[in-house]
Amino acid sequence: MVYFCVYLLYRAVLGCIVALPLSVVFSLGEFLGLLAWLALQGYRRLARHIVRIAFRDELTPAAQSRLVRQHFQRLGANLLSGMKLNSMPLEKVAPLVAIEGAEEVQRHLQAGRPVVVALSQLGNWELFAQIFPHHFGAWSRGTVYQKLRNRRIDQFVRQQRARFGVQLFDRSAGFG
């Protein structure tokens, strides 16, 4: 019963996000990311530690702290924006997206060579699944996904992903 209530809450929040303009969704996501930065002390400490390792000689401690806060804000903005963009028609999304190296991918696809595109875990790969056919035609594509605990949310998210023709590979099932 709890999972069903969480599913209903998820769908209600998604409905509100979809109804808002994209710029408002982005700003709301930044605000929620800021709240996460304030509330999630353990993750904030972990992110600060990683930034300190990566940028020890390049950024001052104050700049490192700003970068961590901005990361949380951008993560929130990307999360909510991805939910909004996934509901928008392709013709409205395509002008908002720039793909670097598209000509190289197109050249390989037209030559009949397979292409593997690796995206950052923090990137908006849901958006990429939607925009890929727009830029490269109806080439087959697939992605690895992790099953969600809530089966109703998992089913909904998998349907959203598959509606763009993406073949889904459950990472727990292996690749035999």
C-alpha positions in Angstrom: 0.0 0.0 0.0 2.9 2.4 0.8 4.4 1.8 -2.6 1.1 2.6 -4.3 0.8 5.9 -2.3 4.4 6.8 -3.2 3.5 6.1 -6.9 0.4 8.3 -6.7 2.5 11.1 -5.1 5.2 10.7 -7.8 2.6 11.0 -10.5 1.0 14.0 -8.9 4.3 15.8 -8.5 5.2 14.9 -12.1 1.8 16.3 -13.3 2.6 19.6 -11.5 6.1 19.7 -13.0 4.8 19.0 -16.5 2.3 21.8 -16.2 4.9 24.5 -15.4 7.1 26.3 -18.0 10.6 24.9 -18.4 12.3 28.0 -17.0 10.2 27.7 -13.8 10.9 24.0 -13.5 14.6 24.7 -13.8 14.5 27.4 -11.1 12.4 25.2 -8.8 15.0 22.4 -9.3 17.8 24.8 -8.4 16.0 25.8 -5.2 15.3 22.1 -4.3 18.9 21.4 -5.0 19.9 24.2 -2.6 17.6 22.7 0.1 19.3 19.3 -0.5 22.7 20.9 -0.1 21.6 22.4 3.2 19.9 19.2 4.5 22.1 16.4 3.3 25.2 17.1 5.3 26.8 13.6 4.6 26.5 14.0 0.9 27.7 17.6 1.1 30.8 16.4 3.0 31.4 13.7 0.4 31.1 16.1 -2.5 33.4 18.6 -0.8 36.0 15.8 -0.3 35.8 14.8 -3.9 36.1 18.4 -5.1 39.0 19.0 -2.8 40.9 16.0 -4.3 40.1 17.0 -7.9 40.7 20.8 -7.5 43.2 21.1 -4.6 45.7 23.1 -6.5 43.2 25.0 -8.8 40.5 26.3 -6.5 40.5 28.0 -3.2 38.5 26.3 -0.4 35.8 29.0 -0.8 35.6 28.3 -4.5 35.5 24.6 -3.8 32.5 25.1 -1.4 30.7 27.2 -4.0 31.3 24.5 -6.6 29.7 21.9 -4.4 26.7 24.1 -3.7 26.3 24.8 -7.4 26.6 21.1 -8.2 23.6 20.3 -5.9 21.6 23.1 -7.4 22.4 21.9 -11.0 21.6 18.4 -10.1 18.2 19.4 -8.8 17.6 21.6 -11.9 18.6 18.8 -14.2 16.4 16.2 -12.4 13.2 18.3 -12.7 14.0 19.6 -16.1 14.5 16.1 -17.4 11.1 15.2 -16.1 9.6 18.2 -17.9 11.6 17.7 -21.2 10.6 14.0 -21.3 7.0 15.0 -21.5 7.4 17.7 -24.2 7.0 17.0 -27.9 10.2 16.3 -29.8 9.8 19.4 -32.0 9.9 21.6 -28.9 12.8 19.9 -27.3 15.1 19.6 -30.3 15.9 23.3 -30.7 16.9 23.4 -27.0 19.6 20.7 -27.4 23.0 21.0 -29.0 25.0 17.8 -29.6 28.8 18.1 -30.1 30.3 15.5 -32.4 27.0 14.7 -34.1 28.7 14.7 -37.6 31.1 12.0 -36.5 28.4 9.8 -35.1 26.3 10.3 -38.3 29.4 9.4 -40.5 29.9 6.1 -38.6 26.2 5.2 -38.6 25.9 5.8 -42.4 29.0 3.7 -43.0 27.2 0.8 -41.1 29.6 0.9 -38.2 28.1 0.6 -34.7 28.5 3.5 -32.3 28.6 3.5 -28.6 27.8 6.7 -26.9 28.7 7.0 -23.2 27.1 9.7 -21.1 27.9 10.9 -17.7 25.7 9.4 -15.0 24.8 13.0 -14.1 23.9 13.9 -17.6 20.4 14.0 -18.9 20.5 10.6 -20.7 16.7 10.4 -20.7 16.7 13.5 -22.9 19.4 11.9 -25.1 17.2 8.9 -25.8 14.5 11.2 -27.0 16.7 13.4 -29.1 18.9 10.7 -30.6 16.3 9.7 -33.3 15.7 13.3 -34.2 19.4 13.8 -35.1 20.4 10.4 -36.3 17.2 8.7 -37.6 15.7 5.4 -36.5 18.9 3.5 -35.7 18.5 0.9 -33.0 19.6 2.1 -29.5 19.6 0.6 -26.1 20.5 1.6 -22.5 21.3 -0.2 -19.3 18.9 0.6 -16.4 18.6 -0.2 -12.8 15.2 -1.5 -11.7 13.5 0.7 -9.2 12.1 -0.7 -5.9 8.6 0.7 -6.5 7.3 -1.6 -9.3 4.6 0.9 -10.4 7.1 3.8 -10.7 9.6 1.4 -12.4 7.0 0.3 -14.9 6.0 3.9 -15.7 9.6 5.0 -16.1 10.4 2.0 -18.3 7.4 2.9 -20.5 8.6 6.5 -20.7 12.1 5.3 -21.8 10.9 2.7 -24.2 8.4 5.0 -26.0 11.3 6.5 -28.0 12.3 3.0 -29.2 15.1 2.5 -26.7 15.8 -1.2 -25.9 16.2 -1.5 -22.1 18.8 -3.8 -20.5 18.2 -4.5 -16.8 21.7 -4.4 -15.2 20.8 -7.1 -12.7 19.9 -9.5 -15.5 23.4 -9.6 -17.0 24.3 -9.4 -20.7 24.4 -13.1 -21.8 
